[in-house]
């Protein structure tokens, strides 16, 4: 955790930024790189009856870390996506409460 769901960016592009991106995010969140999951979602985008290129959109699912860390996280993600020559990207956060997240049947709230 955190889990980044990536749309509108190719697998090959994500591969090129994955290591430096995750390293920088792990440093920010003070956790190991192995806590992160990058999932490239294969989506088909349709507009006006035609298949169109997808808009870069990254959804981050994580535990609350405060507004300052969230802002920095979004800026780091944006910087790495821009480094691919992609001029625009949207980043959205969904926050889990520890009591609602389970690992092997145990709530994170009980740990």
C-alpha positions, 0 to 999 in steps of 0.5 A: 500500500499505496496502490496506483491504478494507471490509465492512459499510459502504456506499460512500456512508459510506466516501466521506464519511470517505475523505479525512480518513481517508486523510490521517490514515493517510498522516501516521501512516505517513509516506507519500503519500495515493496509497499507500492503496487503499480497497476496499468489498467488496460482500458478502451476509451470511446468518444463520439462513436470512436475509439480514442487515446486514453487520457492519463489518469492515476488513481491512488488508493492508500491510507491517509498521510495528511494533505502535505504528503498527499500534495507532494505525492501528486507532484512527484507522480506528475513530474515523472509522467511529464518526464515521458513527454506527456503534458497533462495527467490527473491524479486522484486519491481514495483513502482507506480507513485502517479498520476497513482494510484487511490482510489475511483476515486481520484488520489493520486497525488491530495491529 
